[in-house]
Amino acid sequence: KGCGGTDFVPVFERIKALAEEGAKVDVLIYLTDGEGFYPKERPNYPVYFVLPKENINVRYFPGSMPEWIQKLCLE
């Protein structure tokens, strides 16, 4: 169980830097509880958060989890 303090931004920044160096980024799959801080801009690749079963239907505070994140359930 997480505590809601994950900063997701550095991962997205690192992926952006890798793409600028020529890496091909097709998708980001992140195993997480989904609670934390998100980048303000939508990336140009699909993002999937694999969430524990108990978090899949959590209603996050407005503005917390961006609508462009696809949620998948981990059973």
N, C-alpha and C positions, 0 to 999 in steps of 0.2 A: 504494500500500500504506500503510495506516494504521499507527499505533503504539499504538492502544488507549486513547488519552487523551481521547477526545471526551466532553464532558459534555452529554448529551442533555436534562438537566433544564431548562435555561433555555428551550428551545423549547416544552416542554410547559407551563411556567409562563406563557409569552407567549400561547400558545393559550388557556389558562384565563382570562387577563386579558381577551383579546379577546372570549371568550364571555360573560364577566361584563358587558362593555360592549354586548352585544347581537348580536355576530357569530354567525352560524350556522356551526358547525364540523361537517362531515360525515365527514371522513376526514383522516388525516395520512399522506403518502407521503414517506419519508425516503430519500435516496440516501446510502448509508454503507457502511463495511466492517463495521459492527455491533459494533465493539469500543469499549467506553466505559462511562459511568456512566448509570444509568437512574433514572427516578422510582420511588418506592416504591409509589405508587397507580396503579391502572389507570384510564385516562381513559374517558370515556363516549362515545367514538367509536373506530372501527377504526383501527389503526395498521399500516402496511405498511412494512417495510424492504426496499428494493431493494438487494441485495447483489451484489458481483462473483461471477462463476461459481465462483471458487476459494474463496469464503467461504460458499457456500450450505449446505454440509454440515458446517461447522465445529462442533464440540461446544464451546460456550462453557462456561466454568466455571460450576458450579451457582450460581444466584442472580444471574448476570450479565445475560443477556438474558431478560427476562420472557416467560412463556409466552403472554401476550396479544399479542405482536408476531408478525404474519404475515410470513414471509420469502418474497420473490420474487427470482428469479434474473435478473441482467443479463448477457446474453451479449455 
